[in-house]
Amino acid sequence: MCRTYAFPFSTYIMIWKTLGTTTAGKLESRSGAAIGPDKEGVSLRIASAVFARLRNEGRRLLVSRLARNAGWMFLGQGLSIVCQALHFLLLARLLGVLEYGIFVGAMAMVMIVAQYCALGSHSIFIRYVSPDHRLYSKYWGNILLTTLNIGGLCTLLVIWVGPALAHSYSRPMLASVAVANCVFAQLTLSAGRVFQAFERMRITALLNLLTNLLRTILAAAMLGLMHRATAVEWAFAAMVVSLIASVVAVAMVTRSFGKPELSLRLARDRAGEGLVFALCYSTGGICNDIDKAMMGHYGMNRVNGIYSMAYRVIDVATMPLYSIQVATFPRFFKKGVASGLESTAAYATQIIKRTAPMGILIAAILYLVAPVIPHLVGNGFAESTAALRWLCLLPFLRSFHVGAGDALAGAGYVPLRLATQLIAAAFNFVTNLYLIPNYGWQGAAWSSLGTDGLLAVLNWAVLLAIRSDKTLFAGAQWRSTPEKGLVEDEYSEAS
């Protein structure tokens, strides 16, 4: 059961009882039967009760590992938000709306492919190492082996195919973007997942902050020295920064937990599961990035810059929700191993009670502050104000489909999560084929809202259906623990 940290209901009951006693005393005093407590005494009792309850809740928060983990992630993500905001502002001024549109279009194309580069090995790591830390070395070796090989192949694919899909993307720019995101960024992400599996969120937050901080410093330096840069120049510089971050991240993991062990058998045995995770991430990438890639394909680079700026603000504003998701994700697998979907569904419900109101608050803030964008990044992005107001509900919708999706994955229903994401991705692609050429960024915004809303409905519908009937989709459930023979024969050396 997820411990709740909102103001406890029992406090309200205690205050109500106190007020009830006071009211009774007053009524008795009016009838001459008794004299109730004076007002100052009542206020003191209420204040004392509230203070005592808050103090107890504060102590519970301090000793709760989940609260500390979420706190570290929130702090790290908060600093990352500042860095990302500065990074986007500086980059928009450095590149201008046209070059910015070219760069984000190429980035969107690469990110769809990049989801396959680790072949889900970092999620496989969390799934098996979170319940049993002895398996670390084999699964860390699997991450490195998979990412370097598959990431290299994906980079070559992007360089070969990319210019044919969008003529404004040069091969040097695509090479820099692909190497940075298909290899280096995947290694940094995987290193953060390793610390996440061990619930050391302080280091995960630090690694997330590292890349954003380096990119912000880079953008500031280039703006100060060059004033203007092309998408190709920025892509190469960002690749160097990504290399530095990945080297630091891999070194931190190896120093903290030990050297990796390479196992071709493990890579082969987990490739199927990893592919399903990769498909989940890829379909999520299609839901988020296919509209930008399609605008690049249609040559709508200026429109892409306007829309992408608003979308980046959405991504930054979603960071508080993301920090909670990162902190809770390993626990979904632990609860899935212990009690199955009943436990993960209850856990998701507890989390949604906190993240959904947060999503509404974020949407309201984004709607109000949207007119500030052109003042910060230039008049060329004036239309980003309207785009942001259209997209401001995305954090709220994401809080629903991410919570239900994690509950399905933790209980072993990853294929079902993949199925819902495939449906949502297909919906996004098909609707954008009509909406983007005819309505530009407005059509992309309509499709994004519809896609996230559809995914939220599908994930919760599947989750509630299985919860009411345990035999439903039983064939789509993975085993919750590694196979006994594999643990004894192949992975026991990790202990």
Secondary structure, DSSP 8 states (H G I E B T S, - for coil): -----SS-HHHHHHHHHHHHHHHHHHHHHHHTS-----HHHHHHHHHHHHHHHHHHHHHHHHH-HHHHHHHHHHHHHHHHHHHHHHHHHHHHHHHHHHHHHHHHHHHHHHHHHHTTTTTTHHHHHHHHHTT-GGGHHHHHHHHHHHHHHHHHHHHHHHHHHHHHH-TT--HHHHHHHHHIIIIIHHHHHHHHHHHHHTT-HHHHHHHHHHHHHHHHHHHHHHHHHHS---HHHHHHHHHHHHHHHHHHHHHHHHHHH------HHHHHHHHHHHHHHHHHHHHHHHHHHHHHHHHHHTT-HHHHHHHHHHHHHHHHHTHHHHHHHHHHHHHHHHHHHHHTHHHHHHHHHHHHHHHHHHHHHHHHHHHHHGGGHHHHH-GGGTTHHHHHHHHTTHHHHHHHHHHHHHHHHHTT-HHHHHHHHHHHHHHHHHHHHHHHHHHTHHHHHHHHHHHHHHHHHHHHHHHHHHHH-TTTTGGG---SS--HHHHHHTSGGG-
